[in-house]
């Protein structure tokens, strides 16, 4: 699913330019022209990131940031024409994650957006891992994954998994119902230095299905997501 970005800017020309470039990068873009509309849109759409101008009609960006930060942890990038250091300090103190001063490079803005979204994903993954590790056993459907003992059972029967089958299953179980591309799974499970190709993922998924599915030909847990990759359902 594409990430949703809320752009809050009262300058119509700049808003159109930013919206066009974000859409071209594959983001789902929603917009608002004033502070009150920004709060309403953020609550309604729950965006993955907010680009927020400081100088807004009806309610300024600092107040919008202050209100939204109490309700959600979405990354917020403040946009401003002011270069005064005090504005940056105030913005960061009330919860902004980054600060871009106009005029800005679109390439730099896109790079910062990607970095913040990636950081958010890594934090979610780490939180999920920590929670699951604390429990000791991950339960997904009729699977019990004992992360302390590296043992997987289906309906009480222990399964014989290869190390990579186990690693792949644990990663998907720690991120249940989330779909991942083959490239991403290759990176996270096999590592950056792995020289193989994405067919490795397909092969391991096929092997895993033989062991975790009641009917591997009609999987109910380890699912293919058309156009994306794979996910584990509970």
Residue pairs with C-beta under 8 A, 6 or more apart in sequence:
2 26
2 27
2 28
3 27
3 28
3 48
3 49
3 117
4 27
4 28
4 29
4 30
4 45
4 46
4 47
4 48
4 49
5 22
5 27
5 28
5 29
5 30
5 47
5 48
5 49
5 50
5 51
5 113
6 30
6 31
6 32
6 38
6 41
6 42
6 45
6 47
6 49
6 50
6 51
7 15
7 18
7 19
7 22
7 29
7 30
7 31
7 32
7 50
7 51
8 31
8 32
8 33
8 35
8 37
8 38
8 41
8 50
8 51
8 52
8 53
8 56
8 61
8 64
9 15
9 18
9 31
9 33
9 51
9 53
9 79
10 33
10 34
10 53
10 55
10 56
10 57
11 53
12 33
14 102
15 31
15 33
17 106
18 51
18 106
18 109
19 29
19 31
21 106
21 110
22 29
22 110
22 113
23 29
25 110
30 41
30 45
30 47
31 41
32 38
32 40
32 41
33 56
33 57
34 56
34 57
34 58
34 59
35 56
35 57
35 58
35 59
35 60
35 61
35 63
35 64
36 58
36 59
37 58
38 50
38 52
38 56
38 59
38 64
39 59
39 64
39 67
39 68
41 47
42 50
42 68
42 72
42 74
43 71
46 72
46 74
47 74
48 74
48 75
48 117
48 120
49 74
49 75
49 76
49 77
49 113
49 116
49 117
49 120
50 68
50 74
50 75
50 76
50 77
51 77
51 79
51 109
51 113
52 61
52 64
52 65
52 76
52 77
52 78
52 79
52 96
53 61
53 78
53 79
53 80
54 60
54 61
54 62
54 78
54 79
54 80
54 82
54 87
54 91
55 61
55 80
55 81
55 82
56 64
61 78
61 79
61 80
61 91
62 90
62 91
62 94
65 76
65 78
65 91
65 94
65 95
65 96
66 94
66 95
68 74
68 76
68 95
69 76
69 94
69 95
75 97
75 98
75 116
75 117
75 119
75 120
76 95
76 96
76 97
76 98
77 96
77 97
77 98
77 99
77 100
77 109
77 112
77 113
77 116
78 88
78 91
78 96
78 98
78 99
78 100
79 100
79 102
79 104
80 87
80 91
80 99
80 100
80 101
80 102
81 101
81 102
82 101
83 101
88 99
91 99
92 99
97 116
98 112
98 116
100 108
100 109
100 112
125 174
125 175
128 174
128 175
129 174
132 138
132 147
132 173
132 174
133 147
136 146
136 147
136 148
137 144
137 145
137 146
137 147
138 144
138 145
138 147
138 170
138 173
138 174
139 145
140 173
140 176
140 221
140 232
140 234
141 220
141 221
141 233
141 234
142 154
142 155
143 152
143 153
143 154
143 169
143 173
143 212
143 221
144 152
144 153
144 154
145 151
145 152
145 169
145 170
145 173
146 152
146 153
147 170
150 166
151 158
152 158
152 159
152 161
152 166
152 169
152 212
153 159
154 211
154 212
159 211
159 212
160 211
161 169
161 208
161 211
162 207
164 189
164 190
164 204
165 204
165 207
165 208
165 211
167 189
168 185
168 189
168 201
168 204
168 205
168 208
169 208
169 212
169 232
171 185
171 188
171 189
172 180
172 222
172 230
172 231
172 232
173 232
175 232
176 231
176 232
176 233
176 234
177 231
177 232
177 233
177 234
178 231
179 225
179 228
179 229
179 230
179 231
180 188
180 228
180 229
180 230
180 231
181 228
181 229
182 198
182 201
182 202
182 229
182 230
183 198
184 229
185 201
185 229
185 230
186 194
186 196
186 197
186 198
186 200
186 201
189 201
190 196
190 200
194 200
201 229
201 230
205 222
205 224
205 230
206 216
208 222
209 216
209 219
209 222
210 216
212 221
212 222
213 219
213 220
213 221
213 222
214 220
220 233
221 232
221 233
221 234
222 230
222 232
223 230
223 231
223 232
223 233
224 230
225 231
